[in-house]
């Protein structure tokens, strides 16, 4: 290891982050980055946090006395901002005397190990290694190179679940001592009870039905929206409760829509992200309206085939919203004893869960309570402290 950081624990660290996702991404990687940066800045205010952002953002802002946004300085770096982010950034890291650089989403700058700056990378999942057919060939090649490089050259790896840690060891033969599991937290807004008045406003704003089940996530094969639609078809005579879908997709989304059309489920599946207001409302695009949308719902349905973690599960637990999720990969880690587990390949099991949560209020309330208790394992303070321990360890080893 080439870096040297003073061991004195009072030493103020300059911690740099790859903040591209924090400023520009509205899905899981963005939520992870923003929540972690804000938590570190709040609970460890003695350090300085430098957010390296390839280009200015209209959508997300991160503010604080110890948070500094760093944009590319010269015209060449601004023009070729992705090259700046993956290679040229090293000069800026040295100039700002960065002690530790944290790649928040699966990659680190090329040759950072030659600068003497310690590096950490968060690996969220390596699903493309397991299901390459669900990605384009070029994406699989790019991801393989970036992820493998990061796992090989970062000084420490943070995996967001035991499942991801096992996968890194299996696919990249990374020594397990190099990997620490630091679970993620979610936006604290989900934990706050939304008052009835605001719930009504949000319901009217997006024309939400009186009762609905909820699905949040990209509309891709692995996340299994088709499985939920099959369950809704099975329930069509017992339970005419619509599903509200938040998320976008491509080819697979069309497949799902074809199934809906062929089986006359048009009134039972609402693609909220296609609502004209949702497309433009910054409060939707920034997910600020989501806590209310979660808290009005009957249950979150998230029967994914494979996840690195599964943040909508945790958001639901914090929202006291019952969750139906899969009994595979990392999802039992995310849901603990606060979720209803199903085989994602079995639409009957999904339907059974929907029916039970809808009809059995005592059972549903029990899930809400257990879910809330389990969510306490993932507070922002705890997750920030786990990550800070990784930084501290690097400091001592230096």
N, C-alpha and C positions, 0 to 999 in steps of 0.2 A: 504494500500500500504506500502511496507516494505523498499522502497529505499529512499535514501537521496542524492540529488545533489545540490550543491551550486546554489543559485539563481542569483548570479552575472553574468550578461549576457556576460561578457568578459571571463568567465571561459572556459577554453579549455576542450572540451569533448573528451573522448576516446570512439568512437562509433564502436561497433563490428558488423559484418555481417555474416550471413550464406552464404558463397560465393561458395558453391558447384556448383550452376547453373551458376554463373558468370564465372567460370573457365572451365566448362565442357559441357555447354548446348548451342547448336547452334540455338535453336528455341526461342519462345516468352519469356519464363522465363529467359533464358540466356541474351537476348537482354535487357530486363527490368533491370536485376541486373547490368549489365555492364554500361548501360546508366546512371542509378541512381547514382552508386558509383562514376563514373567519374565526373558527374555534381556536386555532393556534394563536392568532393575534389577540384574542380575548383572554385566553387562559394562561398564555405565556407572553405577557406584554413586554418583558424585558428584552426580547429579541427583535430584530428588524427583518421584515419580510418583503422581498423584492419579487414582483410579479412580471415575468418577462412575457410580453404580449406582442405577437407579430404585427397586429394592426388595431387601431382604435375600435371600440365596440359601442354600438348604440343601445344594445339590449341589456347587458349586465354591467354593474359597477361594483367595485369593492373598495370601501373607504375605511380609513383608520389612521391614527397618528403614526403607527409603525408599519403601515402597508404602503409600498411604493410601486406604482405602475412604471414599468420600463419598456419603452417602445424602441424599435430600431432607430439608430441615430442618423445615418446618412442616406442619401437617395438610393444608392445601390441596395442597401440592406432593406429599405422600405419596399423597393420594387420587387426584390427577390426575397420576400419575407420568409418563405418556407426554408430557403437555404440559410438565412440568418438564424432561424430557429434550430436547425439541425447541425449547423457547423460554425458559422461566424460568431455566434452568440458567445463563444468562449472568451473573446476579447472583452466583452461587456461584463462577463462574470468576474474576470480578473480585475478590471477597472473598478468595479464596485466591491472588491474584496469579499466576494461571496465565500463563505466557509463550507456550506453544504448546498448542493443543487439537487432538487427533488423533481424528477420527471413524473408528473401526476397521472400520466396515461400511457403506460407501456413503452416509453422510449426515453432515451437520453441523447444529448448531443454527441456526435461522432468525435472520438478521440478526447473526450473530457478527462479521461484518466491521465492524460499527459500534462494537464494543467496543475495537478496537485490539489485540485478542489474535490472534496469528497462527494460522492453521488449516491442517491437513493432512487429507486424506481418503484412505482406502484404498478403491479400487474393485476388487472381486473379479471381477466379470463383469457384462456387460449383456445376458445371454442373453435376457431378456424382450423386448428390442428385436428380436432375431433370430427368436425363436420365440414370438411373443405368444400363439399359439393354445394353448400348453401351460400358460398361466396364466389365472386368472380376469380378466375385463376390469377389475374394480375394482383388483386388484393391479397390473396393468400400468400403470394411470393413476397410482396412488400411487408406484410405483417410478420411473416416468418423471419425475415432479415432483421427488422427493427426489434422485435421482441427477443429474439435469440441474442442479438448484439447487446441489448440492455441487460439481459440476465447474466451474460458473460462478463460484462465490463463494469456494471454498477457495483459499488462497494457493499450495498445492502439492498435486498429486495423486500418490498412489502407486498404480501398477498392479501386480498380482501376476504378470503375465506380459506378454510382448511382444504376445501375442494380444489381451489386454485393452486394452493401450495403443492398438493399431491400431483396436479397436472404439470406444474413447472418441473418437478423432480422427474416425473415420468417422461415428458417429451424432450426436456433440455438437459437432463442428467445434472441439474444444478445441485451442489451440496446443500443438504437441508439446513445446515447451520447458517447459511447466508440468508435464509428466508424467515421473515417474521410475519405472523398473521396479525393484522390490525384491522378489525372489522370497521365498517363505515357507519357513520351516523346519517341522519337526513335533516332536512330543513326543520328547525324547531317550530315553524308555523303549524306543522301537522299536529303537534302535541296540544295546541291551544284549542279550547272549545269555541267553535264559531257560533255567534249568537243567532237566534232564530230570524231576526230581521235581515241579517246579511245572507243567510241561507235562502230566504225567499227572494231576495234581490238577484242572487246568482241563478236560482232556479228560473226566474223570469228572463233574465239576461240571455240565457242559452236555451230557453224553451225546454227545460228538462222535464221528463215525466214525473208524476207524483212518486212513483216507486221505480227503482231500477237497480240492476246489478252493474258492476263497473269493471272495465278492463283498461289498464294503462300500460303501454309499451309499444315498441315498434311492431308493425304488422309484418312479421317475418315468420318463416316456417317453424323455426325453433321455438317460438313463443306460443304457438298452438292456438291461435284465435279460432281456427277451423274446428278444433275440438270443443270449444265453448259453444260454437254455433250448432254443432251436432247435438250437444246437450240441450240447447234451447228447443231444437226440433223435437227431441224426445219428450220434452215437457209441454209441448204446444197445447195439449188438451187439459193439463193439470194447472199450469202456472203461466199465465200470459203476462209475464213481467219482462219488460225490455232490457236489453244490454246496452249500456253507453260505452263506446269505444273511444279512448284518447290515444292517438298515435297515427303514424303514417307508414306506408309501405309501398312496395312496387308490384312485381309479378304475383307474389303470393296473395297480396291484397285482392287482386282481381279474382283469383281462385276462390277466396272467401266470399266475395260478392256474388260470384256465379252460384255458389252453393245457396246463399241467402235467397237469391232470385228463384232458382229452380224449386226451392222448398217453401216458397210463399212466406218468408220470414221478414219481408221488407219493413213491416211495422215494429218488429221486435229487436232490430239491431240499428242503433243510431251512431253514425260516425261523427262524433262531436267535432273532431279536428277539421271537418269539412264545412262546419257551420260558418257562414260568411263573417260573423262577428269574431269567432274564435281565430280565424285566419289573420285578423288585424289587431285584435285587442292585446296590448302589451301585457296586461294582467293575466291573460291566458298563456301567451308565449313565454312569459317568465314563470309560469306555474303558480302565480300568486292566488289565483282563484281555485286551485286544486284542493286545498284543505276543506273548503266548503263543499266542493263536488264529492269528495271522499265521504264527508260526514253526513251527507244526505243519503248516500247509497245504502243498499241492504247488505252487500258484501262485495269484496274485491275477488275477482276470479283470475287466477294467474297460474294456469297449469302448464308451465313451460317445460320443455324436454331437457333443457340444460341452462344453467346460469352460473356466472361467477359469484354472484351474491343474490340479487333480486331485490332491488331497492323499493319497488312498489309494495312488497310484502311488509317491509319495515315501516314505510310511510303509513300503511293501513293499521298496523299495530298501534302506532302512536296516535292515530285518528280514532281509536276504539271502533274500528271497522272490521267485522269478521273477514277472514281470508280463507279462500279455498286455493290451495296450491299443491304442487307435485311432491311426491315422496322420494324424489331423486335429486342428484347433484347437491348443490349447496342450499337448496330451498329449506330443508329441515333445520339448517343452521340459522337461516334468516327468520324462520317462523317459530322455532322452539315448540313449546306445548301450547302456543296461542293460535295455531292454525289448524284447519281441517285438511287432511292430506288425501290425495287421490293419485291413482295411476294415470299419468297424462295421456296414455294411449286408450283409456277407457271412458268414453263419453257417458256411459251409464253412471259411473262413479261420480263424475262431475255433476250430472243432473241430480243425483241422490243428495249430494252436498248442498246444492242450491235449494232443493225442496226442504231439506232438514232445517237449514238456517232460516229460511222464510217462515216455516210453520212452527218451529219450536223456539219460542222467544227465550225460554230459560237457557236452552243450549247456546243460543246466539249470545246472550248476555255473559254466559260463562266464558265463551271464547274471547269476548271483548276484554273481560277482566284479566284473563290469563295472558292475553296478547299484550296488554298494557304493562303488566308486571315484567314480562319477558323483554319488552322494549327497553326497560331500564338498563339492560346490559349494554345498550348502544347509545348512551348519552353522548352529547358532543364533547363534554369534558373528558369522559373516559377514552373516547376515540382519539382526541387530540393528545392526551397523556401517553397513550400507547405509541403514537407516532413520535412524540418528543423523546421517548425512551430510546427509539432507534437512532435519532440524531445524537443523543447524549452518549450512546454506546460508541458511535463513530468517533465522537470527540475524544473519548477516553482511549480508544484503540489507536487514534492518531498519534 
